[in-house]
Amino acid sequence: MKSRVLLTAFLSFTLFSCRKEYNCICGSDGGEPYVVVISANNLDDAITECSPPGSDCEIEE
């Protein structure tokens, strides 16, 4: 039982430690743009989360 809990904790830590933060810039068409920080495993996931269809947000390069 104890080893299963430790293994689960280790796997959870490993999965979340691979995440990176990306800046998602929104509202750049007019006025002051604002930044939303997105945590994702890779750039493609960050782009998908930042720029849903109809959104004026994009990942800062």
Secondary structure, DSSP 8 states (H G I E B T S, - for coil): -HHHHHHHHHHHHHHHHT-EEEEEEE-TTSS--EEEEEEESSHHHHHHHH--TT---EE--
